[in-house]
Amino acid sequence: MINDAQDFWSGLADFYRDFEDRLTIENFWDGMLIVLKELFNDMHHVSLSRALEFTPHTWEDHYFSIDIVASGVNDNRINETNYFGIDDEYFGIYSAPTLTGIPTDQILTEGTDFEIINNNTLHIFDLDALEYDTTNTAANIVKLYADTIYRVNPVILRFYRILAGLELLKIRERDYWPYTYSGADVVGVEDLKAFWDEKSKMLKYMSWGVFYLKLKQPTIKNLEWILNILYNRPFVYKPGTVSSIAGNIVVIDNDDDTTDTYYLDGGYTVAVAVSEVVSAFQPLASGIEILDNINDTATIEANFDEGEREYGIIVTDTTSDYSQNQYKTTVVTNFLENFLGKQYNYILI
């Protein structure tokens, strides 16, 4: 990677490095690098934010590597188990069909020899069956690499980290459930891929929805919709019309001629009706409600001191059994503190 002008010199042959006035050239190169870095930042963090709705939710990448050290002073197992942490460079990885050992050429198959958990952990089922680099006698060491991996689009995850206010946020499998995934659980490699395809799509619309609603008029309804998303309540991805409801399965014909099916579990009450025209990011189930000094003066007065009531709000959740997750509560708390400002006071119930 090129970080400054010195990196340019190191990549040139001796003939091209023989300059008397290298400072002038270095200043020019440093200036160009600054411009390139700003253009790169604009491309990935600014321009794409305007088109997050159309950004692919998954990526197929073509390189991944991890060092396995299963003994010795540099042992990098997690608590001396069969689990190894994956670098944040590969944040969002959820599948690698095969891993190959270097220099052993041993091929490991996903689902048979290993699994990837929560985007950040490699679980090798049997370390005794792993072939190690015999040239290193000090420890059991081998590098594993994959030439194809599947991951959640890092741009989407960057947006999600920003809105959650957690720079090192990990998206664990059970923390956010995609309601467009039809399975009751995740069993096996194929289920895992289908699950993460739906989950990455959900994270995309979560991020897009929260940023979109933040740009709208700051109403109680918009904030309720935002919190419905952050609390992982089911919401509409695209504008359309509800075509059918069977039990807690809601089918929506989107305006772009696609169809989304949402599988709400038994803990939710469906809040839309057949033939209803729905908006993007609209809640599909009842649950989140915000009380303020206008719509419920008595409750506000009972919970806030007199000087706090004007800027006091209470977030209630009638599906409380589904919100007792400290991880999601932390995300909501961070968002509210950032979104509302210091003058506001809030209570989560």
C-alpha positions as CSV (number, residue, x, y, z in Angstrom):
1,M,0.0,0.0,0.0
2,I,1.3,3.5,-0.9
3,N,0.9,5.9,2.0
4,D,3.4,8.7,1.1
5,A,6.1,9.7,-1.4
6,Q,8.7,7.4,0.3
7,D,6.7,4.4,-0.8
8,F,7.0,5.6,-4.4
9,W,10.9,5.6,-4.2
10,S,11.0,2.2,-2.7
11,G,9.2,0.7,-5.7
12,L,11.5,2.3,-8.3
13,A,14.8,0.9,-9.7
14,D,18.0,2.7,-8.7
15,F,18.3,4.5,-12.0
16,Y,14.9,6.3,-11.4
17,R,15.8,7.3,-7.8
18,D,18.9,9.3,-8.7
19,F,17.5,12.8,-8.4
20,E,19.2,15.8,-6.8
21,D,16.0,17.6,-5.9
22,R,13.9,14.8,-4.6
23,L,12.0,17.1,-2.2
24,T,10.1,18.9,-5.1
25,I,9.0,15.5,-6.5
26,E,8.0,14.2,-3.1
27,N,5.9,17.3,-2.4
28,F,4.1,16.7,-5.7
29,W,3.5,13.1,-5.1
30,D,2.3,13.8,-1.5
31,G,-0.1,16.3,-2.9
32,M,-1.5,13.8,-5.5
33,L,-1.9,11.2,-2.7
34,I,-4.0,13.6,-0.7
35,V,-6.2,14.2,-3.7
36,L,-6.5,10.5,-4.4
37,K,-7.4,9.7,-0.8
38,E,-10.1,12.3,-0.8
39,L,-11.5,11.0,-4.1
40,F,-11.5,7.5,-2.6
41,N,-13.3,8.7,0.5
42,D,-15.9,10.4,-1.6
43,M,-16.4,7.4,-3.8
44,H,-16.9,4.9,-0.9
45,H,-18.4,7.1,1.9
46,V,-20.2,10.0,0.3
47,S,-21.3,9.2,-3.3
48,L,-22.5,5.7,-2.3
49,S,-24.4,7.1,0.6
50,R,-26.7,8.8,-1.9
51,A,-27.4,5.5,-3.6
52,L,-27.4,3.1,-0.7
53,E,-30.8,1.9,-1.8
54,F,-29.2,0.5,-5.0
55,T,-26.0,-0.8,-3.4
56,P,-25.5,-4.6,-3.6
57,H,-26.1,-6.0,-0.2
58,T,-23.5,-8.9,-0.6
59,W,-20.0,-9.1,-2.1
60,E,-18.1,-12.0,-3.5
61,D,-14.4,-11.4,-2.7
62,H,-11.5,-13.3,-4.0
63,Y,-9.0,-13.5,-1.1
64,F,-9.0,-14.3,2.5
65,S,-6.2,-15.5,4.8
66,I,-5.8,-16.3,8.5
67,D,-2.8,-17.5,10.5
68,I,-3.5,-20.5,12.7
69,V,-1.2,-20.9,15.7
70,A,-2.4,-23.7,17.9
71,S,0.5,-23.9,20.4
72,G,3.5,-22.0,21.7
73,V,4.0,-18.5,22.9
74,N,2.1,-17.0,19.9
75,D,-0.9,-19.3,20.3
76,N,-3.8,-17.3,18.8
77,R,-6.7,-19.6,19.7
78,I,-9.6,-18.0,21.6
79,N,-9.2,-19.3,25.2
80,E,-7.3,-22.3,23.9
81,T,-10.3,-23.6,22.0
82,N,-10.9,-24.5,18.4
83,Y,-11.9,-20.9,17.7
84,F,-9.8,-18.2,16.0
85,G,-10.6,-14.5,15.6
86,I,-10.9,-13.1,12.1
87,D,-9.3,-9.7,11.4
88,D,-11.6,-6.7,11.0
89,E,-10.2,-6.4,7.5
90,Y,-12.7,-9.1,6.6
91,F,-15.6,-7.7,8.6
92,G,-18.8,-9.1,7.2
93,I,-17.5,-12.5,6.0
94,Y,-20.1,-15.2,6.4
95,S,-19.0,-18.0,4.1
96,A,-15.9,-19.5,2.5
97,P,-16.6,-22.7,0.6
98,T,-13.0,-24.0,1.1
99,L,-9.8,-23.1,3.0
100,T,-6.4,-24.3,1.7
101,G,-3.3,-24.7,3.9
102,I,0.0,-23.0,3.1
103,P,2.4,-24.8,2.6
104,T,0.5,-28.0,3.3
105,D,-2.1,-27.8,0.4
106,Q,-4.7,-29.4,2.7
107,I,-8.2,-28.5,1.7
108,L,-10.8,-27.9,4.3
109,T,-14.5,-27.8,3.4
110,E,-17.0,-25.5,5.0
111,G,-19.6,-27.4,7.0
112,T,-17.4,-30.5,7.2
113,D,-14.2,-29.2,8.6
114,F,-15.0,-25.6,9.7
115,E,-17.6,-22.9,10.0
116,I,-17.6,-19.1,10.2
117,I,-19.5,-17.6,13.1
118,N,-20.8,-14.1,13.6
119,N,-18.6,-12.6,10.8
120,N,-15.6,-12.6,13.1
121,T,-14.7,-16.2,14.2
122,L,-13.4,-19.3,12.5
123,H,-14.3,-22.5,14.2
124,I,-12.2,-25.5,13.1
125,F,-14.0,-28.7,14.2
126,D,-10.9,-30.9,14.7
127,L,-7.5,-29.3,15.3
128,D,-5.9,-32.8,15.5
129,A,-6.8,-33.4,11.8
130,L,-5.2,-30.1,10.7
131,E,-1.9,-30.4,8.9
132,Y,0.7,-28.0,10.1
133,D,3.8,-26.4,8.6
134,T,6.5,-29.0,9.4
135,T,9.3,-26.5,8.8
136,N,8.3,-24.7,12.0
137,T,9.1,-27.0,14.9
138,A,8.4,-24.4,17.6
139,A,4.6,-24.5,17.3
140,N,1.7,-25.8,15.4
141,I,1.4,-23.2,12.7
142,V,-0.3,-23.0,9.3
143,K,-1.8,-20.3,7.1
144,L,-5.2,-20.9,5.7
145,Y,-6.4,-19.0,2.7
146,A,-9.6,-18.9,0.5
147,D,-9.7,-17.7,-3.1
148,T,-13.5,-17.0,-2.8
149,I,-15.5,-15.7,0.2
150,Y,-18.9,-14.2,0.7
151,R,-19.5,-11.2,2.9
152,V,-21.9,-8.5,3.7
153,N,-21.1,-5.4,1.6
154,P,-18.6,-3.4,3.8
155,V,-20.1,-0.1,2.7
156,I,-23.4,-1.2,4.3
157,L,-21.7,-2.3,7.4
158,R,-19.8,1.0,7.6
159,F,-23.2,2.8,7.5
160,Y,-24.6,0.5,10.1
161,R,-21.7,1.1,12.4
162,I,-22.2,4.9,12.1
163,L,-25.9,4.8,12.8
164,A,-25.3,2.5,15.7
165,G,-22.6,4.7,17.1
166,L,-20.3,1.6,17.6
167,E,-17.2,1.8,15.5
168,L,-16.2,-1.9,16.2
169,L,-19.7,-3.2,16.0
170,K,-20.0,-6.9,15.1
171,I,-23.2,-8.3,13.6
172,R,-23.7,-11.5,15.5
173,E,-26.1,-14.0,14.0
174,R,-28.8,-13.8,16.8
175,D,-28.7,-10.1,17.5
176,Y,-30.7,-9.1,14.4
177,W,-33.1,-11.5,12.7
178,P,-34.2,-11.0,9.1
179,Y,-37.9,-11.3,8.8
180,T,-37.7,-12.2,5.1
181,Y,-35.8,-15.4,5.9
182,S,-38.3,-18.2,5.7
183,G,-36.5,-20.8,7.9
184,A,-37.2,-21.2,11.5
185,D,-33.5,-21.7,12.2
186,V,-30.2,-21.9,10.5
187,V,-28.9,-25.4,9.9
188,G,-26.1,-26.3,7.5
189,V,-24.1,-24.3,5.0
190,E,-27.0,-23.7,2.5
191,D,-29.2,-22.3,5.3
192,L,-26.3,-20.1,6.4
193,K,-25.9,-18.6,3.0
194,A,-29.6,-18.0,2.5
195,F,-29.9,-16.5,6.0
196,W,-27.0,-14.1,5.5
197,D,-28.3,-13.1,2.1
198,E,-31.5,-12.0,3.7
199,K,-29.8,-10.6,6.8
200,S,-27.4,-8.4,4.7
201,K,-30.4,-7.2,2.7
202,M,-32.1,-6.3,6.0
203,L,-29.0,-4.4,7.2
204,K,-29.0,-2.5,4.0
205,Y,-32.6,-1.4,4.4
206,M,-32.1,-0.7,8.1
207,S,-29.2,1.6,7.3
208,W,-31.0,3.2,4.3
209,G,-34.2,3.6,6.3
210,V,-32.6,5.3,9.4
211,F,-30.6,7.7,7.3
212,Y,-33.6,8.5,5.1
213,L,-35.9,9.1,8.0
214,K,-33.3,11.3,9.8
215,L,-33.4,13.6,6.7
216,K,-37.2,13.9,6.9
217,Q,-39.2,16.2,9.2
218,P,-38.4,15.3,12.8
219,T,-41.8,14.1,13.8
220,I,-42.8,11.6,16.5
221,K,-43.9,9.2,13.8
222,N,-40.5,9.3,12.0
223,L,-38.7,8.6,15.3
224,E,-41.1,5.7,16.1
225,W,-40.3,4.2,12.7
226,I,-36.6,4.7,13.3
227,L,-36.7,3.0,16.7
228,N,-38.9,0.2,15.2
229,I,-36.0,-0.5,12.8
230,L,-33.3,-0.3,15.4
231,Y,-35.1,-2.6,17.8
232,N,-35.2,-5.1,15.0
233,R,-39.0,-5.0,14.6
234,P,-40.3,-6.0,11.1
235,F,-40.6,-3.2,8.7
236,V,-41.4,-2.7,5.0
237,Y,-38.4,-2.6,2.6
238,K,-40.0,-1.0,-0.4
239,P,-43.3,0.9,-1.1
240,G,-46.1,-1.3,-2.4
241,T,-49.4,-2.9,-1.6
242,V,-50.2,-5.7,0.8
243,S,-51.4,-8.6,-1.4
244,S,-52.0,-11.2,1.3
245,I,-51.8,-12.0,5.0
246,A,-51.8,-15.7,6.1
247,G,-51.4,-15.9,9.9
248,N,-48.3,-13.9,10.5
249,I,-46.9,-14.2,7.0
250,V,-47.3,-10.9,5.1
251,V,-46.8,-10.6,1.3
252,I,-46.2,-7.2,-0.3
253,D,-46.2,-6.5,-4.0
254,N,-43.7,-3.7,-4.4
255,D,-44.1,-0.8,-6.8
256,D,-41.0,-1.9,-8.7
257,D,-42.7,-5.2,-9.7
258,T,-40.8,-7.3,-7.1
259,T,-42.4,-9.2,-4.2
260,D,-41.2,-9.4,-0.5
261,T,-42.6,-12.0,2.0
262,Y,-42.2,-11.2,5.7
263,Y,-42.4,-14.0,8.3
264,L,-43.4,-12.5,11.6
265,D,-43.3,-14.8,14.5
266,G,-46.0,-15.3,17.1
267,G,-44.9,-12.5,19.3
268,Y,-46.1,-9.8,17.0
269,T,-49.4,-8.3,16.0
270,V,-49.7,-7.5,12.3
271,A,-50.3,-3.8,11.9
272,V,-51.2,-3.7,8.2
273,A,-54.2,-5.0,6.2
274,V,-54.7,-6.7,2.8
275,S,-54.9,-4.1,0.0
276,E,-53.3,-1.5,2.2
277,V,-50.8,0.8,0.4
278,V,-47.6,0.8,2.5
279,S,-44.6,3.1,2.6
280,A,-40.9,2.1,2.7
281,F,-39.7,1.6,6.3
282,Q,-43.3,1.5,7.7
283,P,-43.7,-0.9,10.7
284,L,-45.3,-4.2,9.9
285,A,-46.2,-4.9,13.5
286,S,-47.4,-2.8,16.4
287,G,-45.2,-2.3,19.4
288,I,-43.0,0.8,19.5
289,E,-44.7,3.9,20.7
290,I,-43.3,7.3,21.9
291,L,-45.0,9.3,24.6
292,D,-44.2,13.0,24.9
293,N,-45.7,16.1,26.7
294,I,-48.2,16.6,23.9
295,N,-49.7,13.1,23.4
296,D,-49.5,11.9,27.1
297,T,-48.9,14.8,29.5
298,A,-49.8,12.7,32.6
299,T,-47.3,10.0,32.0
300,I,-44.5,12.6,31.2
301,E,-45.3,14.5,34.4
302,A,-45.2,11.2,36.4
303,N,-41.7,10.3,35.1
304,F,-39.9,13.6,34.7
305,D,-39.1,16.6,36.9
306,E,-40.8,19.8,36.0
307,G,-37.7,21.2,34.2
308,E,-37.3,18.1,32.1
309,R,-40.8,17.6,30.8
310,E,-40.7,19.9,27.8
311,Y,-37.9,17.8,26.3
312,G,-38.8,14.4,27.8
313,I,-39.9,11.4,25.9
314,I,-40.7,7.8,26.9
315,V,-40.1,4.9,24.4
316,T,-42.6,2.1,25.1
317,D,-42.6,-1.4,23.6
318,T,-45.7,-3.6,24.0
319,T,-43.6,-6.6,22.8
320,S,-41.3,-6.3,25.7
321,D,-40.3,-10.0,25.7
322,Y,-38.6,-9.3,22.4
323,S,-36.7,-6.2,23.4
324,Q,-34.8,-7.4,26.5
325,N,-31.5,-7.6,24.6
326,Q,-28.8,-5.4,26.0
327,Y,-27.0,-5.3,22.7
328,K,-30.0,-3.8,20.9
329,T,-30.7,-1.5,23.8
330,T,-27.2,-0.1,23.6
331,V,-27.6,0.6,19.9
332,V,-30.9,2.5,20.6
333,T,-29.4,4.4,23.4
334,N,-26.4,5.5,21.4
335,F,-28.7,6.6,18.5
336,L,-31.0,8.6,20.8
337,E,-28.2,10.4,22.5
338,N,-26.8,11.4,19.1
339,F,-30.1,12.1,17.4
340,L,-32.0,14.0,20.1
341,G,-29.2,16.1,21.5
342,K,-28.2,16.9,25.0
343,Q,-31.4,18.9,25.9
344,Y,-33.6,15.8,25.6
345,N,-34.2,13.3,28.3
346,Y,-35.6,9.8,27.5
347,I,-36.7,6.7,29.2
348,L,-36.8,3.2,27.6
349,I,-39.7,1.0,29.0
